[in-house]
Amino acid sequence: MLKALVFDFDGVIVDTEAEWYYIYKEWLKKTYDYDLKVNDYLVCVGANSQNLFRFIKKELGDHVPIEKFEKEAIQEYIERTNRLPAMEGVKELIIRAKSEGLKLAIATSATRKKPVTQLKRLGLLDYFDAFSTAELSENIKPAPDIFLKAAELLDCKPEECLAIEDSLNGLIAAQRASMPCLIVPNMITKDSPFTGYYKMVNSLKYIDLREIESDFLKKE
């Protein structure tokens, strides 16, 4: 039985992944004449920027001040993302799911401040019952910890929850947690080698909760 929806945040609720990609891409091109490809940026999508730091330093050398740049660029990132709308279909799905008695959680490798700030801005914060964020788990995605913690906070079994993800790291984390996963790829993640997901859609506006609930009942 479907009891809860567990949303990733970046790239699922708001298209923040694209903003960080363009910030890095523009800086690397201007400073080092280096073209950062989307497929190379994917190493950090759904996880954290440390994977990207390691990749860039391998390509350009340890002298590249990636950590310093990110700290300096954070204000630009905030200004860009504070203007972004919710992803297509997100608000409608959240409101519909809540009206049908489903529990809702955020499960993100980011810290709590980011999703709480953005959801409050979008008028969606009060719909969520739980936040499973980096502070609450020893390991972030693609480890299963964050999804397992989300299920625990919701008082549900992982198999009673539907994870909603945009990234390969997120899908792997959900699979390791035994949580069925709906994939909603975006412009950054669309070419990822997704396999083993429950369902894939181009937009959350196409989600039929009754169909999903029926699928979960068939598995019992």
N, C-alpha and C positions, 0 to 999 in steps of 0.2 A: 504493500500500500504506500502510495506517495504521501509523505507528511510534510516535506519541506523542500524549498528551493535554496540552493547555496550558490551565491553569485561571486565569481571573481570580480574585482573592481576595475583595474586598469584594462582598457580595451573592451570591456563588457558593459559597464555602467557609463563610463565616459571614455572617449578615445584619446586618453593621455599618452598611450604608447607612441603614437605617431609624432606627438610634439617633442618628446625626448629624442626620438630618432632624428628629426630634422635639426634640432639644436646641435647634436653631436655631429651630424653630417656637415652642416654649414661651418662649424668650427674646424673640423679636420681638413676640409677642403681649403678654407681660407688660410689656415696656419701651416699645414703640412702638404697641401696639394694632394690629399689622400681622399679617395672616394669610398665612403663607407656604404657597403651594399646592405640591403635589407636582410638578406640571408645571414650575413655575419652579425648583424644587430640582434637577430633572433636568439642568440645564446643567452641573452639576459631577460628576454620577455617571459613574464610569469615567475621569474626568479629574482635576482637582484643585479645591480650594475657591476659587481665584482667580476662576473664572468666576462663582461664586455671589456673591463679594464685589462684583464689578462690577455684577451685577444689583441687589443690595440697595442699593448706594450710588446707583444710578440711580433707584431707587424712593423712597428715603428721604433721600438727600443724603450728601455726602462726610463729614459730621460723625459718622456712625454708626461706632463703633469695632469693626468686625467682626473685624479681626486680633487686637485685644486680647481680645475676648470669646472667640475660639476658643482662644487660649492659656490663658485662665482656665478654660475648660470642658473642657480635655483630660483632667483627672483624672476628671471625671464620665463622660466618654466611655470611659475605660479601665475604670472600675468597672462600667459597663453592659455593655460588650462582653466582659469577662472572665468573665461568667456565661453567655454565649450558647453553645448547642450548635452543632455543625456543621449545615449545612442538610440537609434530608431527602435521603437517598440518597447523600450525598457520601462518607462513610466506605466504604460498600459498593462504590461505583464505584472509588475509589482502590485498595482492596485487590484487587478483581477485575482491574483493568487491570494492576496490577503483577504479579499471578500469571500473567497471559497474556503477559508479556514486553514490555509497552509502557513507554516512557519517560514520565516525568511532570515537568511544569514549572509554576511559577507565573509569570504575566505580569501585573504590576500597575503602575499609575501611582503607587502608594504607595512609600515607601522600604522597604528590606529588613526592618527591625526588626519592623514590624507583622505580616506573614505568618509570619515565623520564630517570633515569640513566640506567636502564636495556634496555629500548627500544632503546636508543642511542647506546648502546654497540652492540645491535643486528641489527642495521641499519634500524629500523622500526619506529623511532620517528616521522618522517615527514609525515607518513601516517595518523596520528591521528589529528582529528579536535578539540577535547575537552578532558579535564581531570577533572572528578568529583572525588575528593579525600576527605579525612577526614577533611581537613581545611575548606572546603566549606559547610559542612552540620553539623547541630547540633547533629544529631544522625547517627550512622553508621549502617551497616547491623546487624540484620535482619530488621531494620526500612527501609522504602522505600526512605528516603531522597536522598541517593546518586544516585539512579536510576532516580528519579524525576529531580534532578539537571542536570544529564547527558542529559536528554531529553530537558530540558530548554536551556542548552548550545548549543545543536545541532539545536535548533529551530524546534523541532519535538514534536509530541504528543507521550506519552509513548507507545501507542498501535501501533505506526508506527516504533518502534524500536524492535530489537531482542536482548535480554540480553543473554550473553554466560557465563555460570557459572559452577563451579565444586562442590560447597558446598550447603548444606541444608540452611544455613543462607542466602546465596546469592539467592537461589531460592525463599525463603520466602520474601525477600526484593523485588525481581522483581514482585512477585505476588501481593504484597501490593501496588506496583506502577502501577499495571495494564499493565505490560510489559511482553509479551510472553517470555518464557525462554527456551533456549536450554541448556541441561545439558551434560557436558563432564566430567564424573567422572575420578578421578585418583586413584592411589594406596592408598591414604589416605582417600578419600571420597567415594570409590566405594560401601561401605556397608551402606551408609546413607539411611534413609527411604524417598527417593524422591517420591513425588506424585504431580500431577497437572501440570507437565511441558508440554511445547509444543512438545518437541522431546528430545530423549536421543541418543547419539552416543558415541562410544568408542574412537574416534579420530576425530579431525577437518578435517582430510584429506577426510573423507566420506561426507562432507557437499556439497549439491547440491543447490547453491543459486537460480537457476531457480525454483526448486521445492518449496523452501521457499517463494519466491516472489509470486508464484502461490497460495500457501496456504493463504498468507496475502490478496491477492485480493479476494479470496473466502469469507473471513470474512466481506468484505465491504458491 
